[in-house]
Amino acid sequence: MKKILPSEITPEHVYLSRREFLKSMGVLGASAALLAACGVSPAAENVTTVAGPTPLPPSSNTDELGDPLNSYAEITNYNNYYEFTVDKERVAKLAEGYPTSPWEVKVGGLVNNPKTYSLDDLRKFEIEERIYRLRCVEAWSMVIPWMGFPLSKLLAEVEPKAGAKYVRFETIYDPEGMPGIKKNPWYQWPYIEGLRLDEAMHDLTILATGLYGKDLPPQNGAPVRLVVPWKYGFKSIKSIVRIDLVEEMPTSLWMAAAPNEYGFYANVNPNVDHPRWSQATERRIGELGRRPTLMFNGYEDEVAHLYAGMDLSVNF
Ligand code: MTE
């Protein structure tokens, strides 16, 4: 497997100056149009789109494996966000205008320096572009140019204590503003997710604040969401309001809902089927046919060592 190239991880100032350069060359609009036409049309999925801002060109038209990025329209109109609706193609419409500013993320638990981060505090982290595959447990996938920063940088600021073994994340709980919460009362809201501390500290694990060079839209988890690219997409919790360092393994919303179907680790694994469907192949949004699922979603070289000695078919 190819390593992630440094050129795919672009600091914001480089990214923005590149953008200014493209603008001055008059090619910004052209390359955005080219991207939209790059064989990543939503035709195969019949994604109905809500008009959004014009996407900005990322540093590359492909991921490090050479696969094309999904279009801005696909990424922002085919979503899982059960707090709004379980219908992927209606999330964008229902989440449109959802207020995500002002916002606070409280970081606490077993830390030396608990801190409440405002949006301005989050904006102080150096923003990088990360082009990652997102593989949903439902066996569809996309390639997404996220903007964000390593979670490890935020955790370093709060200083986890020696007893901290896991990180627990919580989404905003807003039954009045998010219609899916009342419509799906059998889920244990708010949406909770967790990582082992070493997974949370891994450089691939980011807090994303944008995509395609723009702030995240509400349907993708504005203003800040987790992205853990080697795990099934449900680990990548949206619209985070709390992060706690804890001693015990957190129970996620999905573990509470169906423990035999959704485990804590949820590493992408073509050899361990979901009880109701195969995980051997996946449907890349915008493509016809299916492609093989990659172990750890193609990030095996970077993360396999985290699970040395573990039986991943049992610890799913
Ligand atoms: N976070 C919250 N709060 N609620 C959700 O329903 N869905 C998860 C994850 N994060 C979800 C969530 C699932 S199943 C997936 S596949 C990804 O978000 C989808 O992210 P995307 O809509 O940005 O592609």
Boltz pocket constraint, residues with backbone or C-beta under 6 A from the ligand:
constraints:
  - pocket:
      binder: B
      contacts: [[A, 75], [A, 78], [A, 79], [A, 80], [A, 81], [A, 82], [A, 83], [A, 134], [A, 135], [A, 136], [A, 137], [A, 171], [A, 191], [A, 219], [A, 220], [A, 221], [A, 232], [A, 233], [A, 234], [A, 235], [A, 236], [A, 237], [A, 238], [A, 239]]
      max_distance: 6.0
